């Protein structure tokens, strides 16, 4: 199955080069997994009278009553009429006219198949497939015809969807059961009521019936999901059984002192649960590898700080790495403020740290005198050396590459405990597939005192009323954000819209009575930082910005978030932006401004945002609307590598696959029993295709 594709009959070197460049088909195995994206049902013949606009493809049979070539030169077309006992359908060709015309004989019976359309209320098929009927009694072709994706370059070289299908048929004819051995244990095949692997590959491409295709699809989907879950389960099991980790054996003075005397509020049940999980992990003697998922404002920073104090109590250093300087600075300020009454200094290292400060910091870090270090990518530089790193925390982990994160873990002889955090809620099915090898914590409660944010939808035509509302809030001493979209493909246009929007806001809020900050990606970093700082400190009342403020700005006094052209944003991003307000004691509002004409998807996104404040509900809806490939972080981290399974439609199958995988690993972690040997052999054949979610 690893044979180069050029060795398949009918391919050769030139076609192979095209298949490699256009479709990524390098081997027989790649072609086998180039699944048809649909099948056209050629198992039935329709009567002309039954054809309606609701029918997409139609197969009809009848006698050719008339044909002629109409038009001249580039406008030439061949028109024919096929009649059955109920009516007549028009058949039209714009290409291959000479060849098709030679085949047509008036008065003879034919079968025609193609995409149905209507012109002036009459049915027609443009570029139909047409074949003579052997006899009047002959019926439809008794199969489902696969439709394969291709490209214009391949079509130009005679490799359209039909030709690719012929190559797949050549491949399948050459394969036998030894080439596609069974890889699942017999017990799982029986319990899951699954068809055999060899049969499934034949029927996924060329099924005789829709039922046969459904059974093949079910088998191969289950296999995809099961293998993914099995790899995750084995990695997790291996880490729990075999990985060495530093031991945080005690809950000491610093942790207890902060917990009892300096906590600014009572912890939520979710925060307590996660802390308990962290304490159990770090005391186990095995490396903690935990993903902490918490909605915007759920209090992840407190959990991270308590975990760092736990490390210090046990004689270890901690670091927290954030993706941007703004976010690193925010963590530094908030953690420093929380520890202001305790003898635990906090340090920060970023790209803008002055050289003299950096030299002293690196010296103290290597000597073990710095216990908590917060920073950006600067933390993974070679010169940054810890004396005894015991805990590494990564915030917004999807913004870092796997290799970048791994460089942080390698700064200790015994790998440090790892806590990765994200404020982007991950749907359960996506988390099971993308992060299934990690221990997984969810914080789904907000700390006490945080008021729910009122989210409303307003059209552009109501702008004056929205501005009046902002004026009321600002007059009462509060602050407001006004956010404009930033789409890379139209950077210049977005910039012009932002500047126009800024001028409009200034017209509503003239200086010196009101002061406005503006932040966007074209500004120099020091200008951007200064303008943000003016807003944070309250020197300006309104922040006009692109989405650069999505993460990392914490202004408790801000009570209004206006999102311009909200229809251009995804659900996850809208939710993240909304989370910038509602951080203080005042009632907060998120106003979604849109044009009056909205598409169906945009209208649904707005409806979801105004009906729920739960990031987890929003994440599930986002997955349904956009699919896993678009959810933040999944592309950056690699791919989900699911060719057939759908995380939205196949939730129940994913749960079943996970249960089977976890039970199998619990019973036989090394896959050593006779029944599991073929599965182990298959996994060995997949080596090198490491799950992209593994973080250490």
C-alpha positions as CSV (number, residue, x, y, z in Angstrom):
1,X,0.0,0.0,0.0
2,X,3.0,2.3,0.2
3,X,3.8,1.7,-3.5
4,X,4.4,5.0,-5.4
5,X,1.3,6.0,-7.3
6,X,3.2,6.1,-10.7
7,X,3.3,2.3,-10.6
8,X,-0.5,1.9,-10.7
9,X,-1.7,0.9,-14.2
10,X,-3.0,3.9,-16.0
11,X,-1.0,6.5,-14.0
12,X,2.7,6.8,-15.1
13,X,5.2,9.5,-14.2
14,X,3.4,12.6,-15.7
15,X,0.0,11.8,-14.2
16,X,1.7,10.9,-10.9
17,X,3.3,14.3,-10.7
18,X,0.0,16.0,-11.2
19,X,-1.8,13.8,-8.6
20,X,1.0,14.6,-6.1
21,X,0.9,18.3,-6.6
22,X,-2.8,18.8,-7.0
23,X,-4.3,16.2,-4.5
24,X,-1.4,15.1,-2.4
25,X,-1.8,11.5,-3.7
26,X,1.7,9.9,-3.5
27,X,1.0,6.2,-2.9
28,X,-1.6,3.5,-3.5
29,X,-2.8,4.1,0.1
30,X,-3.3,7.9,-0.6
31,X,-5.5,7.0,-3.6
32,X,-7.5,4.4,-1.6
33,X,-8.2,7.2,1.0
34,X,-9.3,9.7,-1.6
35,X,-12.9,9.0,-0.8
36,X,-15.8,10.1,-3.0
37,X,-17.5,13.1,-1.5
38,X,-20.9,11.9,-2.7
39,X,-22.6,9.2,-4.8
40,X,-25.0,9.7,-7.6
41,X,-28.0,7.3,-7.4
42,X,-28.3,5.6,-10.8
43,X,-30.5,2.8,-9.5
44,X,-33.8,4.3,-10.6
45,X,-35.4,5.8,-13.7
46,X,-37.8,8.7,-13.4
47,X,-40.7,9.6,-15.6
48,X,-40.6,13.0,-17.2
49,X,-43.9,14.0,-15.6
50,X,-42.4,13.4,-12.1
51,X,-39.4,15.7,-12.6
52,X,-39.6,18.8,-10.3
53,X,-37.2,21.5,-9.2
54,X,-36.7,19.6,-6.0
55,X,-34.9,16.8,-8.0
56,X,-31.1,17.5,-8.3
57,X,-30.0,14.6,-10.6
58,X,-32.3,12.6,-12.8
59,X,-32.1,9.5,-15.0
60,X,-34.7,9.2,-17.7
61,X,-35.2,6.8,-20.6
62,X,-37.1,7.3,-23.8
63,X,-36.9,7.7,-27.6
64,X,-34.9,10.5,-29.2
65,X,-37.5,12.4,-31.2
66,X,-35.3,15.2,-32.7
67,X,-31.8,16.7,-32.6
68,X,-30.1,19.7,-34.2
69,X,-27.0,21.9,-33.9
70,X,-28.0,25.5,-33.3
71,X,-26.0,28.7,-33.2
72,X,-22.6,29.5,-34.7
73,X,-18.9,29.3,-33.6
74,X,-18.5,29.8,-29.9
75,X,-22.3,29.9,-29.4
76,X,-22.9,26.5,-31.1
77,X,-24.9,23.9,-29.1
78,X,-26.5,20.5,-29.8
79,X,-30.1,20.2,-28.7
80,X,-32.0,16.9,-28.6
81,X,-35.4,15.9,-27.2
82,X,-36.0,12.6,-25.4
83,X,-39.6,11.5,-24.9
84,X,-41.2,8.9,-22.7
85,X,-44.9,8.0,-22.3
86,X,-45.4,11.0,-20.0
87,X,-43.6,13.9,-21.6
88,X,-40.4,15.3,-23.2
89,X,-37.1,16.5,-21.7
90,X,-34.6,18.7,-23.5
91,X,-30.9,17.6,-23.6
92,X,-28.2,20.2,-24.4
93,X,-24.5,20.0,-25.1
94,X,-22.0,22.9,-25.6
95,X,-18.9,20.7,-25.9
96,X,-18.1,17.5,-27.8
97,X,-20.9,18.3,-30.2
98,X,-19.4,16.4,-33.2
99,X,-18.8,13.2,-31.3
100,X,-22.2,13.1,-29.5
101,X,-24.1,14.0,-32.7
102,X,-22.6,10.9,-34.4
103,X,-24.0,8.8,-31.6
104,X,-27.6,10.1,-31.8
105,X,-30.2,8.4,-34.0
106,X,-33.8,9.8,-34.1
107,X,-36.4,7.2,-33.1
108,X,-33.9,5.1,-31.1
109,X,-34.2,4.5,-27.3
110,X,-31.6,6.1,-24.9
111,X,-30.9,6.5,-21.2
112,X,-29.9,10.1,-20.2
113,X,-28.5,11.1,-16.8
114,X,-27.4,14.5,-15.4
115,X,-28.2,17.5,-13.3
116,X,-31.7,18.6,-13.8
117,X,-32.7,22.2,-14.4
118,X,-35.8,24.0,-15.8
119,X,-36.1,26.6,-18.6
120,X,-39.4,28.4,-19.1
121,X,-41.0,25.7,-16.9
122,X,-39.7,22.8,-19.0
123,X,-37.2,20.2,-17.8
124,X,-33.7,20.1,-19.3
125,X,-30.3,18.5,-18.7
126,X,-27.2,20.2,-19.8
127,X,-24.3,17.9,-20.8
128,X,-26.1,14.7,-19.8
129,X,-24.4,11.3,-20.0
130,X,-26.3,9.5,-22.7
131,X,-26.2,5.8,-23.8
132,X,-28.2,3.7,-26.2
133,X,-30.6,1.3,-24.6
134,X,-30.0,-2.3,-25.7
135,X,-33.8,-2.9,-25.5
136,X,-36.9,-1.0,-24.6
137,X,-37.1,-3.1,-21.4
138,X,-33.7,-2.2,-20.2
139,X,-33.8,-0.1,-17.0
140,X,-31.4,2.0,-14.9
141,X,-27.8,1.3,-14.2
142,X,-27.9,-0.7,-10.9
143,X,-25.2,1.2,-8.9
144,X,-24.3,4.3,-7.0
145,X,-21.7,6.2,-9.0
146,X,-19.0,7.9,-6.9
147,X,-18.1,11.5,-7.4
148,X,-14.5,12.4,-6.6
149,X,-12.9,15.8,-6.0
150,X,-10.5,17.0,-8.6
151,X,-9.0,20.3,-9.9
152,X,-9.1,22.3,-13.1
153,X,-5.4,21.3,-13.9
154,X,-6.2,17.6,-13.5
155,X,-9.4,17.9,-15.6
156,X,-7.3,19.6,-18.4
157,X,-5.0,16.6,-18.3
158,X,-7.8,14.0,-18.5
159,X,-8.0,13.4,-14.8
160,X,-11.5,14.5,-13.9
161,X,-13.6,12.8,-11.3
162,X,-14.7,10.0,-13.6
163,X,-11.1,9.2,-14.5
164,X,-10.0,9.2,-10.8
165,X,-12.8,6.8,-10.2
166,X,-11.4,4.5,-12.9
167,X,-8.0,4.6,-11.2
168,X,-9.6,3.7,-7.9
169,X,-11.4,0.8,-9.5
170,X,-8.0,-0.5,-11.0
171,X,-6.5,-0.3,-7.5
172,X,-9.4,-2.1,-5.8
173,X,-9.3,-4.8,-8.5
174,X,-5.6,-5.4,-7.7
175,X,-6.0,-5.6,-3.9
176,X,-7.0,-8.6,-1.8
177,X,-7.7,-9.3,1.8
178,X,-3.9,-9.5,2.6
179,X,-3.5,-6.0,1.4
180,X,-6.2,-4.7,3.7
181,X,-6.0,-6.9,6.8
182,X,-8.4,-6.5,9.7
183,X,-7.0,-4.2,12.4
184,X,-9.7,-4.2,15.0
185,X,-10.2,-6.9,17.7
186,X,-12.9,-9.4,16.8
187,X,-14.8,-8.5,20.0
188,X,-15.1,-4.9,19.0
189,X,-16.2,-5.8,15.5
190,X,-18.9,-8.0,17.1
191,X,-20.0,-5.6,19.8
192,X,-20.0,-2.6,17.4
193,X,-21.9,-4.6,14.6
194,X,-19.2,-3.5,12.1
195,X,-18.6,-4.9,8.6
196,X,-15.1,-6.1,7.7
197,X,-12.4,-3.7,6.7
198,X,-11.8,-5.2,3.3
199,X,-15.5,-5.1,2.4
200,X,-15.8,-1.5,3.8
201,X,-13.1,-0.1,1.5
202,X,-14.8,-1.6,-1.6
203,X,-18.2,-0.4,-0.6
204,X,-17.1,3.1,0.4
205,X,-16.1,3.7,-3.2
206,X,-18.4,1.5,-5.2
207,X,-21.5,0.4,-3.2
208,X,-24.2,-1.6,-4.9
209,X,-26.9,-0.1,-2.6
210,X,-27.2,2.8,-0.3
211,X,-27.5,0.4,2.7
212,X,-24.1,-1.1,1.7
213,X,-22.6,2.3,1.5
214,X,-24.0,3.3,4.9
215,X,-22.5,0.2,6.6
216,X,-19.1,0.9,5.0
217,X,-19.1,4.5,6.0
218,X,-20.1,3.6,9.6
219,X,-17.2,1.1,9.8
220,X,-14.6,3.4,8.5
221,X,-15.8,6.4,10.6
222,X,-15.7,4.2,13.7
223,X,-12.2,3.0,12.9
224,X,-11.0,6.6,12.5
225,X,-12.5,7.7,15.8
226,X,-11.4,4.5,17.6
227,X,-7.8,4.7,16.5
228,X,-7.6,8.4,17.6
229,X,-9.1,7.6,21.0
230,X,-6.9,4.6,21.4
231,X,-3.7,6.6,20.8
232,X,-4.8,9.2,23.3
233,X,-5.8,6.6,25.9
234,X,-2.4,4.8,25.5
235,X,-0.5,8.1,25.8
236,X,-2.4,9.0,28.9
237,X,-2.0,5.5,30.4
238,X,1.7,5.5,29.7
239,X,2.2,8.8,31.3
240,X,0.2,7.8,34.4
241,X,2.1,4.6,34.7
242,X,5.6,5.4,33.5
243,X,6.5,9.1,33.4
244,X,8.6,10.5,36.2
245,X,7.6,13.8,37.7
246,X,8.8,16.0,40.5
247,X,6.8,15.5,43.7
248,X,5.0,18.3,45.5
249,X,4.6,16.3,48.6
250,X,3.2,19.0,50.9
251,X,0.8,21.9,51.0
252,X,3.0,24.4,52.8
253,X,3.1,27.8,54.4
254,X,2.8,30.1,51.4
255,X,-0.1,28.2,49.9
256,X,-2.0,28.1,53.2
257,X,-1.2,31.7,54.1
258,X,-2.5,33.0,50.8
259,X,-5.5,30.7,50.8
260,X,-6.6,31.7,54.3
261,X,-5.6,35.3,54.6
262,X,-5.1,36.9,51.1
263,X,-7.7,35.5,48.8
264,X,-9.7,38.5,47.4
265,X,-12.9,36.3,47.2
266,X,-14.2,32.9,48.0
267,X,-13.2,30.2,45.4
268,X,-15.9,28.7,43.3
269,X,-16.7,25.0,43.4
270,X,-15.0,24.7,40.0
271,X,-11.8,26.4,41.2
272,X,-11.7,24.2,44.3
273,X,-12.2,21.1,42.1
274,X,-9.4,22.0,39.7
275,X,-7.0,22.8,42.6
276,X,-7.7,19.4,44.1
277,X,-6.9,17.8,40.7
278,X,-3.7,19.7,40.5
279,X,-2.6,18.8,44.0
280,X,-3.3,15.1,43.4
281,X,-1.4,15.2,40.1
282,X,1.6,17.0,41.4
283,X,1.9,14.7,44.5
284,X,1.7,11.5,42.4
285,X,5.3,11.1,41.4
286,X,4.2,11.3,37.7
287,X,4.3,14.4,35.5
288,X,1.1,16.4,35.4
289,X,0.0,17.2,31.9
290,X,-3.3,19.0,32.4
291,X,-5.4,21.2,30.2
292,X,-7.4,23.8,32.1
293,X,-10.3,25.2,30.1
294,X,-12.1,28.1,31.7
295,X,-14.7,30.5,30.3
296,X,-13.8,34.2,30.1
297,X,-13.6,35.5,33.7
298,X,-13.8,32.1,35.4
299,X,-10.8,32.8,37.6
300,X,-8.0,30.7,36.0
301,X,-5.3,33.2,37.2
302,X,-6.0,32.4,40.9
303,X,-5.7,28.7,40.2
304,X,-2.4,29.2,38.4
305,X,-1.1,31.3,41.3
306,X,-2.0,28.8,43.9
307,X,-0.3,26.1,41.8
308,X,2.8,28.2,41.7
309,X,2.7,28.7,45.5
310,X,2.4,25.0,45.9
311,X,5.6,24.6,43.8
312,X,7.5,27.2,45.9
313,X,6.4,25.4,49.1
314,X,8.1,22.3,47.7
315,X,11.3,24.0,46.7
316,X,10.7,24.5,43.0
317,X,10.5,27.4,40.6
318,X,7.5,28.2,38.4
319,X,7.0,30.1,35.1
320,X,3.9,31.3,33.2
321,X,4.3,31.9,29.4
322,X,1.8,34.1,27.6
323,X,1.5,34.6,23.8
324,X,1.7,38.5,23.8
325,X,3.5,41.1,25.8
326,X,0.2,42.7,26.7
327,X,-1.1,39.5,28.2
328,X,2.2,38.8,30.0
329,X,2.2,42.3,31.5
330,X,-1.4,41.8,32.6
331,X,-0.6,38.5,34.4
332,X,2.5,40.1,36.0
333,X,0.4,43.1,37.3
334,X,-2.5,41.0,38.6
335,X,-0.3,38.3,40.2
336,X,2.0,41.0,41.8
337,X,-1.1,42.7,43.2
338,X,-2.4,39.4,44.6
339,X,0.9,38.8,46.3
340,X,1.6,42.4,47.5
341,X,1.3,41.4,51.2
342,X,3.4,38.3,50.9
343,X,7.2,38.0,50.6
344,X,7.1,36.4,47.1
345,X,8.5,38.8,44.4
346,X,7.3,38.2,40.9
347,X,9.5,38.9,37.8
348,X,8.7,39.4,34.1
349,X,10.8,38.7,31.0
350,X,9.7,39.9,27.6
351,X,11.3,41.1,24.4
352,X,11.3,44.6,25.6
353,X,13.1,43.9,29.0
354,X,16.1,46.2,29.2
355,X,19.5,44.5,28.7
356,X,20.9,45.3,32.2
357,X,17.7,44.1,33.9
358,X,17.7,41.0,31.7
359,X,21.3,40.1,32.6
360,X,20.6,40.3,36.4
361,X,17.3,38.5,36.0
362,X,19.0,35.5,34.1
363,X,21.7,35.3,36.8
364,X,19.2,35.3,39.7
365,X,17.0,32.8,37.8
366,X,19.9,30.3,37.3
367,X,20.8,30.8,41.0
368,X,17.3,29.8,42.0
369,X,16.6,33.2,43.6
370,X,13.6,33.9,41.4
371,X,10.6,31.7,42.2
372,X,7.9,33.0,39.9
373,X,8.8,34.2,36.3
374,X,6.2,35.5,33.9
375,X,7.0,36.1,30.3
376,X,6.4,35.7,26.5
377,X,8.3,33.6,24.0
378,X,11.4,35.1,25.6
379,X,11.2,32.3,28.2
380,X,12.1,29.6,25.7
381,X,15.3,31.3,24.6
382,X,18.4,29.2,25.2
383,X,20.0,31.7,27.6
384,X,17.0,31.4,30.0
385,X,18.0,28.7,32.5
386,X,16.2,27.7,35.7
387,X,17.9,26.1,38.7
388,X,14.9,23.9,39.6
389,X,11.9,24.4,37.4
390,X,9.0,22.4,38.8
391,X,5.9,23.9,37.1
392,X,5.4,25.4,33.7
393,X,2.1,27.1,32.9
394,X,1.1,28.2,29.4
395,X,-1.8,30.6,28.8
396,X,-3.8,30.6,25.6
397,X,-1.7,27.5,24.7
398,X,-3.1,27.2,21.1
399,X,-1.1,30.3,20.1
400,X,2.1,28.5,20.6
401,X,3.5,25.7,18.4
402,X,4.1,22.3,19.8
403,X,7.9,22.6,19.4
404,X,7.9,26.0,21.1
405,X,6.1,24.6,24.1
406,X,8.4,21.6,24.3
407,X,11.4,23.8,24.6
408,X,10.0,25.1,27.8
409,X,9.6,21.6,29.3
410,X,13.2,20.8,28.5
411,X,14.6,23.4,30.8
412,X,14.6,20.8,33.7
413,X,16.2,17.4,34.1
414,X,13.0,15.9,35.3
415,X,10.2,17.3,33.1
416,X,8.2,19.9,35.1
417,X,4.5,19.6,35.8
418,X,2.6,21.2,32.9
419,X,-0.6,23.2,33.2
420,X,-1.9,24.7,29.9
421,X,-4.8,27.1,30.0
422,X,-7.3,28.4,27.5
423,X,-10.1,30.9,27.7
424,X,-11.5,29.6,24.4
425,X,-14.1,27.1,25.4
426,X,-13.6,23.8,23.5
427,X,-16.6,21.7,22.6
428,X,-16.5,18.3,24.4
429,X,-16.3,16.3,21.1
430,X,-13.4,18.5,19.9
431,X,-11.6,18.2,23.2
432,X,-12.0,14.4,23.2
433,X,-10.5,14.3,19.7
434,X,-7.8,17.0,19.8
435,X,-6.7,16.8,23.5
436,X,-7.8,13.3,24.5
437,X,-4.3,12.4,25.7
438,X,-4.4,15.1,28.3
439,X,-6.0,15.2,31.7
440,X,-8.7,17.7,31.4
441,X,-10.2,20.3,33.8
442,X,-13.2,22.5,33.1
443,X,-14.1,25.7,35.1
444,X,-17.7,26.5,34.2
445,X,-18.6,28.9,37.1
446,X,-18.0,32.6,37.4
447,X,-16.6,34.0,40.7
448,X,-19.3,35.6,43.0
449,X,-20.1,39.2,42.4
450,X,-19.7,39.2,38.6
451,X,-22.9,40.4,37.0
452,X,-24.2,38.8,33.8
453,X,-23.5,40.9,30.7
454,X,-26.6,42.1,28.8
455,X,-26.1,41.5,25.1
456,X,-28.3,43.2,22.5
457,X,-28.4,43.5,18.7
458,X,-28.8,46.9,17.1
459,X,-28.8,47.8,13.4
460,X,-26.6,50.6,11.9
461,X,-29.8,52.7,11.7
462,X,-29.9,52.9,15.5
463,X,-26.3,54.3,15.8
464,X,-27.4,57.6,17.3
465,X,-29.3,55.9,20.1
466,X,-26.3,53.6,20.8
467,X,-24.0,56.6,21.0
468,X,-26.4,58.3,23.4
469,X,-26.3,55.3,25.6
470,X,-22.5,55.3,25.6
471,X,-22.6,59.0,26.6
472,X,-24.8,58.1,29.6
473,X,-22.4,55.5,30.8
474,X,-19.3,57.7,30.3
475,X,-21.1,60.6,32.1
476,X,-21.7,58.2,35.0
477,X,-17.9,57.7,35.2
478,X,-17.6,54.4,33.2
479,X,-15.7,53.5,30.1
480,X,-16.5,51.9,26.7
481,X,-14.9,49.9,23.9
482,X,-15.8,50.3,20.3
483,X,-14.4,47.4,18.2
484,X,-14.0,47.2,14.4
485,X,-13.2,44.0,12.5
486,X,-9.8,43.3,11.1
487,X,-9.7,40.8,8.2
488,X,-6.3,40.1,6.7
489,X,-7.6,39.8,3.1
490,X,-8.9,43.4,3.2
491,X,-6.4,45.0,5.5
492,X,-6.5,48.4,3.6
493,X,-10.3,48.5,3.6
494,X,-10.5,47.6,7.3
495,X,-8.0,50.3,8.2
496,X,-10.0,52.9,6.2
497,X,-13.2,51.7,8.0
498,X,-11.5,52.0,11.4
499,X,-10.3,55.5,10.6
500,X,-13.7,56.6,9.4
501,X,-15.3,55.0,12.5
502,X,-12.8,56.9,14.7
503,X,-13.7,60.2,13.1
504,X,-17.5,59.4,13.6
505,X,-16.9,58.6,17.3
506,X,-15.0,61.9,17.7
507,X,-18.0,63.7,16.1
508,X,-20.2,62.2,18.8
509,X,-17.7,62.7,21.6
510,X,-15.7,65.9,20.9
511,X,-12.5,66.6,22.9
512,X,-11.7,68.0,25.4
513,X,-15.0,67.0,27.0
514,X,-14.2,63.4,26.1
515,X,-10.9,61.6,25.5
516,X,-10.5,58.7,23.1
517,X,-7.8,56.1,22.7
518,X,-7.2,54.3,19.3
519,X,-5.3,51.0,18.9
520,X,-4.7,49.1,15.7
521,X,-2.1,46.7,14.2
522,X,-0.3,49.4,12.1
523,X,0.8,51.3,15.1
524,X,4.3,51.0,16.5
525,X,4.2,48.7,19.6
526,X,5.2,51.6,21.9
527,X,2.3,53.7,20.6
528,X,-0.1,50.9,20.9
529,X,1.0,50.2,24.4
530,X,0.8,53.8,25.4
531,X,-2.7,54.2,24.0
532,X,-3.9,51.0,25.8
533,X,-2.3,52.2,29.0
534,X,-4.2,55.5,28.8
535,X,-7.4,53.6,28.7
536,X,-6.4,51.2,31.5
537,X,-5.5,54.1,33.7
538,X,-8.8,55.9,33.0
539,X,-7.1,58.9,31.2
540,X,-9.4,58.1,28.2
541,X,-13.1,57.1,28.4
542,X,-13.5,55.4,25.0
543,X,-11.2,52.9,23.3
544,X,-11.6,52.6,19.5
545,X,-9.8,49.5,18.4
546,X,-9.5,46.5,16.2
547,X,-9.5,43.0,17.8
548,X,-6.0,43.4,19.2
549,X,-7.7,44.0,22.6
550,X,-9.4,40.6,22.4
551,X,-7.1,39.1,25.0
552,X,-5.1,40.8,27.8
553,X,-6.8,44.1,28.6
554,X,-8.5,44.1,32.0
555,X,-10.4,47.3,32.8
556,X,-13.0,46.7,35.5
557,X,-14.4,50.2,34.9
558,X,-15.4,49.4,31.3
559,X,-19.1,48.7,31.1
560,X,-19.9,48.9,27.4
561,X,-18.6,46.8,24.5
562,X,-19.8,47.9,21.1
563,X,-18.8,45.5,18.2
564,X,-19.1,47.1,14.8
565,X,-20.0,44.9,11.8
566,X,-20.6,42.0,14.3
567,X,-21.8,39.9,11.4
568,X,-18.1,39.6,10.2
569,X,-17.0,37.9,13.5
570,X,-17.1,34.3,14.5
571,X,-19.0,33.2,17.6
572,X,-15.8,32.5,19.6
573,X,-14.3,35.9,18.9
574,X,-17.6,37.7,19.7
575,X,-17.7,35.9,23.1
576,X,-14.0,36.7,23.8
577,X,-14.6,40.4,23.0
578,X,-17.7,40.4,25.2
579,X,-15.6,39.1,28.1
580,X,-13.6,42.4,28.1
581,X,-16.5,44.0,30.0
582,X,-18.4,42.8,33.1
583,X,-15.2,42.7,35.2
584,X,-16.2,45.3,37.8
585,X,-19.2,45.9,40.1
586,X,-21.2,47.8,37.5
587,X,-23.8,46.4,35.2
588,X,-22.2,45.8,31.7
589,X,-23.5,45.7,28.2
590,X,-22.4,44.2,24.8
591,X,-24.0,45.8,21.8
592,X,-23.7,44.0,18.5
593,X,-24.0,46.4,15.6
594,X,-24.8,45.1,12.1
595,X,-26.1,46.1,8.7
596,X,-29.8,45.6,8.2
597,X,-29.3,42.8,5.6
598,X,-27.9,39.7,7.2
599,X,-27.2,36.2,5.8
600,X,-28.7,33.2,7.5
601,X,-25.4,32.1,9.3
602,X,-24.7,35.7,10.5
603,X,-28.3,36.0,11.8
604,X,-27.9,32.7,13.7
605,X,-24.6,33.9,15.3
606,X,-26.2,37.1,16.5
607,X,-29.2,35.1,17.9
608,X,-26.9,32.8,19.8
609,X,-24.9,35.6,21.3
610,X,-28.0,37.5,22.5
611,X,-29.6,34.3,24.0
612,X,-26.7,32.8,26.0
613,X,-23.6,33.9,27.9
614,X,-22.2,30.4,28.3
615,X,-19.0,30.0,26.4
616,X,-19.5,26.3,26.3
617,X,-22.9,26.5,24.7
618,X,-21.4,29.0,22.2
619,X,-18.5,26.7,21.5
620,X,-20.8,23.8,20.6
621,X,-22.9,26.1,18.3
622,X,-19.6,27.4,16.7
623,X,-18.6,23.8,16.0
624,X,-22.0,23.1,14.4
625,X,-21.8,26.2,12.2
626,X,-18.2,26.2,11.2
627,X,-16.8,22.7,11.7
628,X,-13.7,21.7,13.6
629,X,-11.2,22.9,11.0
630,X,-12.2,26.5,11.7
631,X,-12.3,26.4,15.5
632,X,-9.5,28.5,16.9
633,X,-6.3,26.6,17.5
634,X,-7.0,23.4,15.6
635,X,-5.4,24.4,12.4
636,X,-2.4,26.0,14.0
637,X,-1.8,22.8,15.9
638,X,-1.8,20.5,12.9
639,X,-5.1,19.0,11.9
640,X,-7.7,16.6,13.2
641,X,-6.9,14.1,10.4
642,X,-10.5,13.0,10.2
643,X,-11.4,12.2,6.6
644,X,-14.9,10.8,7.2
645,X,-16.1,11.3,10.8
646,X,-17.9,14.4,11.7
647,X,-17.6,15.7,15.2
648,X,-21.1,17.2,15.1
649,X,-23.0,14.4,13.5
650,X,-21.1,11.5,15.0
651,X,-21.0,12.5,18.7
652,X,-22.6,9.2,19.7
653,X,-20.1,7.2,17.7
654,X,-17.2,9.2,19.2
655,X,-18.4,8.4,22.7
656,X,-18.7,4.7,21.9
657,X,-15.2,4.7,20.3
658,X,-13.8,6.4,23.4
659,X,-15.4,3.9,25.7
660,X,-14.2,1.0,23.7
661,X,-10.6,2.4,23.6
662,X,-10.4,3.3,27.3
663,X,-11.7,-0.2,28.3
664,X,-9.3,-1.9,26.1
665,X,-6.3,0.1,27.4
666,X,-7.4,-0.5,31.0
667,X,-7.6,-4.3,30.4
668,X,-4.4,-4.5,28.2
669,X,-2.3,-1.3,28.2
670,X,0.5,-2.8,26.1
671,X,-1.8,-4.6,23.7
672,X,-0.1,-7.9,24.4
673,X,-3.1,-10.4,24.3
674,X,-3.5,-12.5,21.2
675,X,-6.7,-10.7,20.3
676,X,-5.0,-7.3,20.3
677,X,-1.8,-8.2,18.4
678,X,-3.2,-7.2,15.0
679,X,-4.3,-3.8,16.5
680,X,-0.8,-3.3,17.9
681,X,0.8,-4.2,14.6
682,X,-1.4,-1.6,12.8
683,X,-0.5,1.1,15.3
684,X,3.2,0.3,14.7
685,X,2.6,0.8,11.0
686,X,1.2,4.3,11.8
687,X,4.3,5.4,13.8
688,X,5.6,8.8,13.0
689,X,2.1,10.2,12.7
690,X,2.1,11.5,16.3
691,X,-1.1,13.0,17.7
692,X,-0.7,16.7,17.3
693,X,-2.3,17.5,20.7
694,X,0.5,15.9,22.7
695,X,2.1,18.7,24.7
696,X,5.1,17.2,26.4
